[in-house]
Amino acid sequence: MNTVASLADCAYRIRRYALRMGEVQGQGYIGQALGLADVLAVAYGHALNLRPDDPVWEGRDRFLLSHGHYAIAHYAALIEAGVLPADELESYGSDDSRLPMSGMASYTPGMEMSGGSLGQGLVIAVGMALGLRLKRNPAFVYNSMSDGELDEGSTWEAAMSAAHHGLSNLICLVDINNQQADGPSSQVLRSEPVADKWAAFGWHVQRVDGNNLPAVLAAFDTARQLGEARPRVILLDTLMGKGVPFLEQREKNHFIRVDPPEWQQAIAMLDAQHAGAAE
């Protein structure tokens, strides 16, 4: 059983790996990686049934990264889980790297889909969940997506289909950080009351602070153990840039570029915050 303290260490390392990859290219979707790190720590440090040395093991839980631009966060989690070696992060975004800037299943062990065109992940997850059920495979399918994907009609078609088929092996994770490329999600296309919408589509709904590890841990456990024949969604309110104060405070941090010295400054801030929390 993973403790909250051990998962906090896991989330810290995921953030640190992501910052180191960002430094390689001098830019990236760092705000999202820092914000989602606590969720990924619970997923890869507690919930997912995986074999790190066999990423295509048939009995594995599937984790789909629908928001493919979050790949830097997913790579950090895969490194933390032992699926990828830590020294490979130095190749992030480079030619012939297994870590391209947008997630691609054909390149990276542990990457279940090629994401990036938003609104596709839940569609694929529904098909995977149906297939696993037909094969009597007890594995779960997790679909990680952004609040920006709630703008996509395909998301709601998939949500309706999942509820119709009673896919109790499907867990959707929605990162609600209220930011997308064109501005705040709430201004681009308002989705609230989002919990009511998912409930109306027939899903079991939880909404938690995505940067509160005990709350995220409890939500994952509830979703996995729920004795109901319907899909589950966890709505996760997260803070972009979490753990690095000067990135948290940026008005626009969908895609981050900082001056070269600031990467080490960001890592130092993260290290100090984690050390202080551990005391």
Disulfide bonds with the S-S distance in Angstrom:
none
